[in-house]
Amino acid sequence: MGQFEGKKVLVTGAGGFIGSHLSEHLVREGAGVRALVHYNALGKKGWLDESEYAGDMEIYTGDIADRDSVRRAVKGADIVFHLGALIAIPYSYQAPHSYVRTNIEGTLNVLQASLDCGVQRVVHTSTSEVYGTALFVPITEEHPLQGQSPYSASKIGADKMAEAFAASFELEVVTVRPFNTFGPRQSMRAVIPTIITQCARGHEVHLGAVHPTRDLNFVQNTVEGFCASALSPSAVSQTINFGSGREISIGDLALLIAKMMGKDITVICEGERLRPVKSEVERLLACNKKAKELVGWEPKITLEEGLKQTIEWLMNNMEHYSTNGYVV
């Protein structure tokens, strides 16, 4: 019997990278899964279009920025996993208002509907980007929040809305703060698919800044953190980091991936891929002690093993990826 046997759960952003993996995991764990995906004229459901578990889910289309869509999806759920968001940092410089609407107002809609519909617990998704450049490492949950991009500012606003609902109303809220999740299905907006596809194509890898460090965590580790947070009594009203506790620079990451793929590469720093100077997050390294103590979580899959799985999957699914140009 799975951990979620008999539980009705809603996953917002279920068609996305992490959301699709989480939705599938919840099906395997016995949950009754309702998946909210973003409405589009083509009727696409993101990665759930290709999921062998899609037939085991109740798939809703809508928009988390629309209160009626959200209320319809939330009604009847025991647990809500809120992952729906605009996440691309470069695009947030171009369209900041859309990030406020989706990430802050959308989170408000999810929280209000969950409160009104009697949801037992909301697992709200934050991001390590809210910390900005590390003022100390490893980064604990008490680290100051720094809005170094419109995206990170919108996620700080969403986190604070979740915090307010936890404090103001009888709604169980857990804020999970994944560091740099990677794995199969991640889009070309992220650095690892960008490196892998360029290595596959040739011997030049075009990147933005190569000196910043990141804490990279395989998607299955992150999914297990979400699930542990949904079930643990100790997680209520808490913010919990899910990171590996290991950092690597973007430049060294590119060399590691190239070595694993058997390629000799030249890394080229490209101006259009650089963030504005004050907006670049220079260092991220998680302290995951709280996750271990509160919900018994620790990462099981290492960076190297995760990269091996990701490279293998991506090389078998290149039709989903453009190998030319910079994806904002």
Buried (B, 14 or more C-beta within 10 A) or exposed (E): EBBBEEBBBBBBBBBBBBBBBBBBBBBEBBBBBBBBBBBEEEEBBBBBEEBEBBEBBEBBBBBBBBBEBBBBBBBBBBBBBBBBBBBBBBBBBEBBEBBBBBBBBBBBBBBBBBBEBEBBBBBBBBBBBBBBBBEEBBBBBEBEBBBBBBBBBBBBBBBBBBBEBBEEEEBBBBBBBBBBBBBBBBBBBBBBBBBBBBBBEEEEBBBBBBEBBBBBBBBBBBBBBBBBBBBBEBBBEBBBBBBBBBBBBBBBBBBBBBEBBEBEBEBEBEEEBBBEEEBBBEBBBBBBBBBEEBBEBBBEBBBEEBBEBBBEBBEEEEEEBEEEEBBB
